Amino acid sequence: MKKSEKIFTHSDDASIFVSETHWELAAKTRMGKYLTEVETVFIAKAVDFYKSEFVLDVGAESGRISLLALNNKTNVVSVDVDCASLKRLRQRAKQAHIVAADARKLPFKNEVFDAAFMIEVLDYIPEFDVALKECNRILKCNSTCVLSFGNLSSFKAKLKGLKGKSYLHSYTGVMRVLSKTGFSLCAQLGYNWLPFGRASQNGLVPILSWLEWVFGLRRLGRYSPWVLFHVVKQLKKQNS
């Protein structure tokens, strides 16, 4: 693909100011900063931004992850269904390429992206197998996708269930779908063992996040409340 080939569309610049989103405000809290740090460190290890010409951020919201890629001088296409969030992203980063679209039906050609992010997106998509299939379609072979999800198999999910809320997908269920949609797992990390909401300012957040790391809880992906996966699109098998 030539560098000049246009693979995405630009939405119009927002003409009015859009205030900070809920998720943007939450990212500034102690809990939000902890979650962002874990996710961005994992992404930095999984993705070589210097070798990634086009990166797709699915569920970009106001750009928490998109801005990480933009800061690494990478061309980023930010996708979300919420137009207000995308307008906010445009205000934060004029160079961002923003597209209003659903993760289950991405408006891009096959095999055009070098990497993709789906951070905290699958928890809002019951048909996550469709979203992963779409992500696989738009990625080049051997390209990376970093995704996260709340683990229905975790103890924290059971506690949430007592309050009438829970996660949508289990660790084993996601693993099974990854294989069916053409991805192989390279690395994983468990996190968010802390007993707080994502907007918490509790002073124990730094201490408990350190203990999470010290006691190796991040290595227990199968049982972790939240899980990060670094997966790679497999080469298609040739017919013999």
ABEGO torsion letter per residue (X at the ends): XBAABBABBBBBBBABBBBBBAAAAAAABAAAAAAAAAAAAAAAAABBAAABABBBBBGAEAGAAAAAAAAAGBBBBBBBABAAAAAAAAAABAABBBBBBBAABBBBBBGABABBBBBGAAAABABAAAAAAAAAAABBBGBBBBBBBBBAABAAAAAAAAAGBBBABBAAAAAAAAAAAGBBBABBBBBGABABBAABABAAAAAAAAAAAAAGAAABAAABABBBBBBBBBBBBBBX
